[in-house]
Amino acid sequence: MRDIFFDLSVRSVRLNFMRSLLASIGIVIGVVAISSMGMLGANMQLSVKQQLSSDVNTVMISSDVVRTSTTTGTPSTSQGVTKSQLNDIKNAAGTNVVIPIHRTNTQFTIGSTNGRGSIYGFEPNDIEKFLTLSTGDIPRGANDAVVGSNIATNFNLVVGSRIKIGPPNTEERPTVRVSGILPARGFASDGINTDNAIIVPDTWYTNQYGNKDVYDQVNVIVKNVDTIGDVETAIDEKVNRKTQVIRIADASSRLTSITQTLGTITTFILAIGGISLVVAAVSIFNVMMMSVTERVHEIGILLSIGTEKGEVRRMFLYEAFILGLIGSVVGGICSLVIGYSVVSAMIGNTAYFFMPDSIMYVPYGMVIGIVVCVISGLYPAWKASNMDPIDALRSE
Amino acid sequence: MSENPLIRLLDVSKVYHLESGDFTALNHVSLDIMENEFVAIMGPSGSGKSTMMNQLGILDVPTTGELHIDGRNVAKMTPLERTHMRRDTIGYVFQKFYLIPLLSAYENVEYPLILRYKHRDTSGKAAAVLKSVGFDEEMSSHRPNQLSGGQQQRVAIARALVNEPKIILCDEPTGNLDRKTGIQIMDLLVDLHQKGKTVILVTHDPKIAEYAHRTIQLDDGRVVAS
């Protein structure tokens, strides 16, 4: 059987239904604000994390500026990964995929329109190891090229379109034929930003720009991301034996930094949502004070016939709890609908909405809503329990 | 004074500190009330009857003097002990019934049992007591505002009795009832007295006071006849 003080609280809430309902609406709004904002932040984090995590298994290797001595003693500099260093990297990387990359910037002309972008040189079969084409195929012929989504969209390129590479005022410019188009890749943490790029076979690239056995970057795609540290150490020990000749990096530190920043933003927007809960708390406090004021006589009766102060306190805390529970349950349900809409509108991707890291903000918001209500009821409950029964009985 | 009174007041005074100055509501009152007495407290308005009832009901403590109830000095009890004595030793019947408006008649009677035993009544005691005061069983689920004055006072008496207190304090128990119902309620109190309860009632009606075996007259905060 239920606690009689809980029954009294339920009946009091029912008796003042409209007032209780209005107070609970404040909690509903607060819970919706906290839960929705929390879910928005969580979805932002999950989305970015997922985007960056797709490249987190990639080790990026570039040349450090190395001073070497020639036979004549004149110092010279080298800014690329050499063929022998590439072989060392391949040996150290074991069965992991090693992709040497040529890269520079270029001007180009499509029809009569000039443009500028990056040009990458890959061994054609390497392209499919980390990129997926939306249209067409990887380069099969010597003059074939794959283009990024922005270039394709901006210049209305289709498979078969021709691109003249080089400054417009050059008399004889090489031409490539579009064999495939890449989907939008966005900001890629593996250093290969293809959206504004043209990707050509490495033989075409070195024919045009030279540097056949020198690479601008080498990426190692690690099969098991847990071994990335071991692979980096192996490469470092193999290639940077005597001096630092190559720089080794991966996306995890950048991912950590971005995740932390997004976490801070989430906390901030949660705090903004929390303001509405503070307003709701004031409303609950007000309702509870009204309830105590209206029931002074009843409190007098309770105290005069032997009700303990703690029992009177409990009765009012139950009432605050009930208001919080109603507001939180309704708020929780509304949060799912509103949160989904907000995430959909702001991020455009609801794939992570029902993941635990996101959906947990609903119970969080509900618990916070109930706790805020009970805290708001503490003073009114204390005030009720400390009334003088004689004064309370006189207050008709 | 007698050896073991149920209630003993020793030189009890109650002074209220008002802005207009101190007001002495009870002035050096000493008296004993024995177990199974039926006492009426009478006096004109402002004579200290209500203050006396508040003292006897342990809703208040004396400013000076000693009040002993059931062998215990009230002033030396903790607030929680006083609450428990109100709950277990004293049954209070008010002029305006003072039932809990959110509870049914049955629940109002059950309430003191819950306070004492910390769980709902499964023994049927509340229903039995309600029946013993002549309350219509079919009305048990009605809220106080659905009952007549006489019915409400019967519920209030049942509530006062349910924890089997030694003392029944009645503050103008017939004040809000018609004459016929008032007589029924007084018959009920006489019956309780005959069953061994100590009944103390405050009244300004001499005819009601005639039911008691002893009348204490108060005037200006002093006992003028006992």
Interface residues (C-beta under 8 A of the other chain):
Chain A: M1 I4 D7 L8 R11 S12 L15 E298 G300 I301 L302 L303 S304 I305 G306 T307 E308 K309 E311 P389 I390 L393 E396
Chain B: N54 G57 L59 D60 P79 L80 T83 H84 R86 R87 D88 Y92 F94 K96 Y98 L99 I100 P101 L102 L103 E107 E110 Y111 P112 I114 L115 R116 H119 R120 R159
